[in-house]
Amino acid sequence: MTSSDSAVPRLVIAAPSSGSGKTTVATGLMAALAGRGLAVSPHKVGPDYIDPGYHALATGRVGRNLDAYLCGPELVGPLFLHGARGCDVAVVEGVMGLYDGAAGEGELASTAQVAKLLRAPVVLVVDASSQSRSVAALVHGFVSWDPEVRIGGVILNKVASDRHEVLLREAVDSVGVPVLGVLRRAARVDVPSRHLGLVPVAERGSEAVDAVTAMGAQVAAGCDLEALVGLARAAGPLPGGSAPWTPGPMPTHRPSRSVEKSPPRVAIAGGAAFTFSYAEHSELLAAAGAEVVTFDPLRDEELPEGTQGLVIGGGFPEVYASELSANEGLRKSVAELALSGAPVAAECAGLLYLCRELDGLPMCGVLDAAARMSERLTLGYRDAVAVSDSVLAGAGTRMRGHEFHRTVVEPGAGAVAAWGMRAPERRVEGFVERGVHASYLHTHWAAEPGVARRFVERCRTS
């Protein structure tokens, strides 16, 4: 299969609602197919960073997001093909309920919209724990709601007994939709959750490996893998002759030694405290000419040698506040880089880390602001515009983003804010100081490749 092949076999794993078992089934299917020797391309609808970590563990490939709100519907197909290069089959895990999307935006960013954009058959995962014959009405409703969405089969999850399975199968058969799998309750496949959802892979180590292995075994035993692969192969080509997305031309030759200059080194925070990052960001930075290196703020006592730019994405610094605070050497290194005027891009967790303190514990002190945990969940898509020139964007640049946190930063914006929110509410947010751009807003740089190019250029000139 070549990267230009738009007919990569593919399935979308969806559900009537959150909590039905999409992640277990999708991750288990990825692991089961990979266990059969197939190269599996993992994808996740929406802005979620955590599920792709489990997908990557199941497949050995980078988990990638498909978000029609952040990137626009026109990029869904190209980004999918970029991730699916060289693969035998692709599995796309949906978000929320099949037809749930961005609030007030109709089908935008829903699993159904992505399935239509990819012309991919949908497998509906139904939590059958509290129903029998009623499952027929539920499945019928989802099948008939949008004729453009092709539901190719059902996987019945949390089935209690053999007798329960017989009743469910009879009900679904009456709708004319094949049952492609039946899964019993299995505690060993459960993944622990906390205030922002599942606990990321990076924090669980061997426990995550064991859970994914169990998911794969459960799906292999309870689902018709041959039928699922057959359904995926019936997807056909993507519409419009879609071509794979590319981060840009990579350097093809090195200049002569007399004019050779080292590429700017951009350090990206990783490790258990900073697990939220889209794979395309690193690819865009590298395509723009940067040398991308990673570091772990929980372990490394200083930034990588020669760091000229710093990217600190999302994650859970609130969970590791004591350890981050105790790493005084790295906090000092980050502050010195920021004060020098070097480009620093911080999103959400990165914003908290740059504050003066987090829950009373000293952080980097780059921003004169304090962060603390809150009972209130801030969640949703945002339509934003850059308030001023920064290392990421020129004033007036419009980008769409996503907020997802249970923390508060006071003040919420600096003397020069990062973003002006256009929707769902008008406000300013974030900080632009020297070369620092810090904000709660998660953005997907594939929607605006100039962001990475601008950042790398500032690294060269700062």
Residue pairs with C-beta under 8 A, 6 or more apart in sequence:
1 8
1 86
1 87
1 88
2 86
3 81
3 82
3 85
3 86
3 244
4 243
4 244
6 77
6 81
6 237
6 238
6 241
6 242
6 243
7 235
7 236
7 237
7 238
8 41
8 81
8 84
8 87
8 89
8 90
8 235
9 88
9 89
9 90
9 229
9 232
9 233
9 235
10 80
10 84
10 89
10 90
10 91
10 92
10 118
10 120
10 232
10 235
11 29
11 89
11 90
11 91
11 92
11 120
11 121
11 122
11 123
11 152
11 228
11 231
11 232
11 235
12 45
12 92
12 93
12 94
12 111
12 114
12 115
12 118
12 120
12 121
12 122
12 123
13 22
13 25
13 26
13 29
13 91
13 92
13 93
13 94
13 122
13 123
13 125
14 22
14 94
14 97
14 98
14 111
14 112
14 115
14 122
14 123
14 124
14 125
15 21
15 22
15 94
15 97
15 98
15 124
15 125
15 126
15 127
16 97
16 98
16 124
16 126
16 127
16 138
16 142
17 96
17 97
17 127
18 96
18 97
19 127
20 125
20 126
20 127
20 157
21 125
21 127
21 157
21 158
21 183
22 93
22 94
22 125
23 51
23 54
23 93
23 191
23 198
24 157
24 183
24 189
24 191
24 215
24 218
25 123
25 125
25 155
25 157
25 181
25 183
25 219
25 223
26 51
26 55
26 91
26 92
26 93
27 51
27 54
27 55
27 57
27 58
27 93
27 212
27 215
27 216
28 58
28 189
28 212
28 215
28 216
28 217
28 218
28 219
28 220
29 91
29 219
29 223
29 225
29 228
30 40
30 42
30 55
30 58
30 59
30 91
30 216
31 58
31 59
31 212
31 213
31 215
31 216
31 219
32 216
32 217
32 219
32 220
32 223
32 225
33 40
33 89
33 91
33 225
33 229
34 40
34 58
34 59
34 60
34 216
35 216
35 220
36 225
38 88
38 89
38 229
39 61
39 86
39 87
39 88
39 89
40 58
40 59
40 61
40 87
40 88
40 89
40 90
40 91
41 59
41 61
41 64
41 83
41 84
41 87
41 89
41 90
41 91
42 52
42 55
42 56
42 58
42 59
42 61
42 62
42 63
42 64
42 83
42 90
42 91
42 93
43 55
43 63
43 64
43 65
43 66
43 80
43 83
43 84
43 90
43 91
43 92
43 93
44 51
44 52
44 55
44 63
44 64
44 65
44 66
44 92
44 93
44 95
45 65
45 66
45 67
45 92
45 93
45 94
45 95
45 109
45 110
45 111
45 114
46 65
46 66
46 67
46 95
46 96
46 109
47 65
47 67
47 69
47 70
47 381
47 402
47 404
47 442
47 444
48 65
48 95
48 197
49 65
49 200
49 275
49 276
49 277
49 278
49 314
50 196
50 197
50 198
50 199
50 200
50 275
51 63
51 93
51 198
52 62
52 63
52 64
52 65
53 63
53 200
53 201
53 202
53 208
53 275
54 63
54 191
54 198
54 201
54 208
54 211
54 212
55 63
55 91
55 93
56 62
56 63
56 201
57 201
57 208
57 209
57 212
58 212
58 215
58 216
61 83
61 87
62 83
62 279
63 279
64 79
64 80
64 82
64 83
64 278
64 279
64 280
65 278
65 444
66 76
66 79
66 80
66 92
66 114
67 109
67 444
68 76
68 108
68 109
68 113
68 114
68 117
69 101
69 102
69 105
69 108
69 109
69 381
69 400
69 402
70 109
70 381
70 400
70 401
70 402
70 443
70 444
70 447
71 79
71 444
71 446
71 447
72 447
73 108
73 113
73 117
75 245
75 446
75 447
76 114
76 117
76 118
77 117
77 118
77 238
77 239
77 240
77 242
78 242
78 243
78 244
78 245
79 245
79 280
79 446
80 90
80 92
80 118
80 238
81 238
81 242
81 243
81 244
81 245
82 244
82 245
82 246
82 280
83 90
84 90
85 244
89 229
89 232
89 233
90 232
92 114
92 115
92 118
92 120
94 111
94 114
94 115
94 122
95 109
95 110
95 111
96 110
96 111
97 111
98 110
98 111
98 112
98 122
98 124
98 142
98 149
99 107
99 110
99 111
99 112
99 142
99 145
99 146
100 110
100 111
101 107
101 108
101 109
101 110
101 112
101 113
102 108
102 109
102 110
102 381
103 380
103 381
103 424
104 424
105 381
107 113
109 381
111 122
112 122
112 146
112 149
114 120
115 121
115 122
115 149
115 150
116 148
116 149
117 239
118 235
118 238
119 235
119 236
119 237
119 238
119 239
120 235
121 150
121 151
121 152
121 153
121 231
121 232
121 234
121 235
122 149
122 150
122 151
122 152
123 151
123 152
123 153
123 154
123 155
123 180
123 228
123 231
124 139
124 142
124 151
124 153
124 154
124 155
124 177
125 154
125 155
125 157
126 135
126 138
126 139
126 154
126 155
126 156
126 157
127 157
127 158
128 135
128 156
128 157
128 158
128 159
128 164
128 168
129 157
129 158
129 159
129 160
129 185
131 138
132 164
132 167
132 168
132 171
133 167
133 170
133 171
134 171
135 156
135 168
135 171
135 172
136 171
136 172
136 174
136 175
139 151
139 154
139 172
139 175
139 177
140 175
142 151
143 151
143 175
143 177
151 177
152 177
152 178
152 180
152 231
152 234
153 177
153 178
153 179
153 180
153 227
153 228
153 231
154 172
154 177
154 178
154 179
154 180
155 179
155 180
155 181
155 182
155 183
155 223
156 165
156 168
156 169
156 172
156 179
156 181
156 182
156 183
157 183
158 183
158 184
158 185
159 165
159 168
159 182
159 183
159 184
159 185
160 184
160 185
165 182
168 179
168 182
169 179
169 182
172 179
173 179
178 227
180 223
180 224
180 227
180 228
180 231
181 219
181 222
181 223
181 224
181 228
182 222
182 223
183 218
183 219
183 222
183 223
184 222
186 214
186 218
188 210
188 211
188 214
189 211
189 214
189 215
189 218
190 211
191 198
191 199
191 208
191 211
192 198
192 199
192 204
193 199
194 319
195 377
195 406
196 316
196 404
196 405
196 406
200 272
200 275
200 315
200 316
201 208
201 275
202 270
202 271
202 272
202 275
203 272
203 275
203 316
203 319
204 211
219 225
245 280
245 446
246 287
247 280
247 283
247 284
247 286
247 287
247 446
247 449
247 452
248 284
248 287
248 288
248 449
248 453
249 287
250 286
250 287
251 289
254 260
255 261
262 291
262 306
263 289
263 290
263 291
264 289
264 290
264 291
264 308
264 309
264 456
264 459
264 460
265 290
265 291
265 293
265 304
265 306
265 307
265 308
265 309
265 459
266 285
266 290
266 291
266 292
266 293
266 307
266 308
266 309
266 310
266 311
266 455
266 456
266 459
267 293
267 294
267 295
267 303
267 304
267 307
267 309
267 310
267 311
268 277
268 281
268 282
268 292
268 293
268 294
268 295
268 310
268 311
268 312
268 313
269 294
269 295
269 296
269 297
269 310
269 311
269 312
269 313
269 315
269 350
269 353
270 277
270 294
270 295
270 296
271 295
271 296
271 297
271 298
271 299
272 296
272 298
272 315
272 316
272 320
273 296
273 297
273 298
273 315
273 316
273 317
273 319
273 320
273 323
273 324
273 349
274 297
274 312
274 313
274 314
274 315
274 317
274 349
274 350
275 314
275 315
275 316
276 313
276 314
276 315
276 347
276 348
276 349
276 442
277 313
277 314
278 444
278 445
278 446
280 444
280 445
280 446
281 311
281 313
281 445
281 452
282 292
284 445
284 446
284 449
284 451
284 452
284 453
285 292
285 311
285 452
285 455
285 456
286 292
287 452
288 452
288 453
288 455
288 456
288 457
289 456
289 460
290 309
290 456
290 459
293 304
293 307
295 303
295 304
297 324
297 327
297 330
297 353
298 320
298 323
298 324
298 327
300 327
300 330
301 327
301 329
301 330
301 333
302 329
302 330
302 333
303 310
303 330
303 333
303 334
303 337
307 337
307 342
308 342
308 343
308 459
308 460
308 462
309 342
309 343
309 344
309 345
309 455
309 456
309 458
309 459
309 462
310 334
310 337
310 338
310 342
310 343
310 344
310 345
311 344
311 345
311 346
311 350
311 455
312 344
312 345
312 346
312 347
312 349
312 350
312 353
312 354
313 347
313 348
313 349
313 350
313 442
314 347
314 348
314 349
314 350
314 404
314 442
315 348
315 349
316 349
317 324
317 349
317 352
317 353
317 358
317 363
318 352
318 358
318 359
318 373
318 406
318 407
321 358
321 359
321 361
322 361
324 331
324 353
324 358
324 361
324 363
325 331
325 358
325 361
325 362
325 363
331 362
331 363
331 364
331 365
334 344
334 353
334 354
334 364
334 366
335 364
335 365
335 366
337 344
338 344
338 354
338 364
338 366
338 434
338 435
338 436
339 366
339 434
340 435
340 462
341 434
341 435
341 462
342 435
342 459
342 462
343 391
343 435
343 437
343 455
343 458
343 459
343 462
344 354
344 366
344 391
344 435
344 436
344 437
344 438
345 391
345 392
345 437
345 438
345 455
346 353
346 354
346 436
346 437
346 438
346 439
347 438
347 439
347 440
347 441
347 442
347 443
348 403
348 404
348 405
348 439
348 440
348 441
348 442
350 438
351 367
351 371
351 409
351 430
351 431
351 438
351 439
351 440
352 358
352 363
352 371
352 407
352 409
353 363
353 364
354 363
354 364
354 366
354 367
354 436
354 438
355 363
355 364
355 365
355 366
355 367
355 369
355 370
355 371
355 409
356 362
356 363
356 365
356 367
356 368
356 369
356 370
357 363
357 370
357 371
358 370
358 371
358 372
358 407
359 371
359 372
359 373
360 372
363 371
366 433
366 436
366 438
367 414
367 431
367 433
367 436
367 438
369 409
369 410
369 411
369 414
369 431
370 409
370 410
371 407
371 408
371 409
371 410
372 407
372 408
372 410
373 406
373 407
374 406
374 407
374 408
375 406
376 406
376 408
377 405
377 406
378 403
378 404
378 405
378 406
378 440
379 403
379 404
380 402
380 403
380 424
381 400
381 401
381 402
382 400
382 401
382 402
382 403
382 419
382 421
382 423
382 424
382 441
383 398
383 400
383 421
383 422
383 423
384 398
384 399
384 400
384 401
384 419
384 420
384 421
384 422
384 441
385 396
385 397
385 398
385 399
385 419
385 420
385 422
386 392
386 393
386 394
386 395
386 396
386 397
386 398
386 399
386 418
386 419
386 420
387 395
387 416
387 417
387 418
387 419
387 420
387 428
387 432
388 395
388 416
388 417
388 432
389 395
390 418
390 432
390 437
391 435
391 436
391 437
391 454
391 455
391 458
392 437
392 451
392 454
392 455
393 399
393 448
393 450
393 451
393 454
394 454
397 448
398 422
399 443
399 447
399 448
399 451
400 443
400 447
401 419
401 441
401 442
401 443
402 441
402 442
402 443
403 440
403 441
403 442
404 442
405 440
409 440
412 427
412 429
413 428
413 429
413 430
413 431
414 430
414 431
414 432
414 433
415 433
416 431
416 432
416 433
417 428
417 429
417 430
417 431
417 432
418 429
418 430
418 431
418 432
418 437
418 438
418 439
418 441
419 428
419 429
419 430
419 439
419 441
420 426
420 427
420 428
420 429
421 427
421 428
421 429
429 439
429 440
429 441
430 437
430 438
430 439
430 440
430 441
431 437
431 438
431 439
435 458
435 462
443 451
445 451
445 452
